[in-house]
């Protein structure tokens, strides 16, 4: 059998993985602060004797679209949109520090300030805990202030400050949890000049039109790879017929 079949199979697998990534982007088109993932394709060259007549395909989600999404006003005092390229520090499920642009914050029953997907927001000394209050506000620099129960509305009390970090000069990657992580471990430096806009949210940066175009192009590439399987089958049958002994 011609080895073309294995080359075509690797191409089919890569196109299927790419289609899954595109579908995930489309599914998160309305997710607050979501950054679209990018798929890159490469070829695998086998080292050794022989002719380089067949090269397998490989795909990898090696980065994401780092452009900012559109900003919308919500009027909710706990909603924040990060200005510039800074990121909100949160506590990942494994206890390490990770980063997000999702600013739809809520206060859990335990008092912990969380993102919309349930990750605790980090402050100067760990996750921010908000005591019972009549009013909670977040200022431009990320400072969280409250008016205690029955307290004076003109005398808010500062409880902590949201940790805003910069990715400049640091290699980062997006994890399966949709959070940004530092490659090799570690934490990002705090950006003291970062600002947020209270009462606003950053939308997903997924371009639905482009995503649909990518999906169509990916489907056509899949059909090309499927056609190669048919060609390999035809060549195999033709070769077998030539080898038959005349009766």
Secondary structure, DSSP 8 states (H G I E B T S, - for coil): --THHHHHHHHHHHHHHHHHHHHHHHHTTTSTT---EEEEEEEE---SSS-----EEEEEEEEE--S---EEE---TTBEEE-TT-EEEEE-TTS-EEEE---B-EE-TTSBEE-TTS-BBB-SSSB-B--SEEEEEE-TT-EEEEEETT--TTS-EEEEE--EE--TT--EEE-TTS-EEETTS----B-TT--EEETEEE-----HHHHHHHHHHHHHHHHHHHHHHHHHHHHHHHHHHHHS---
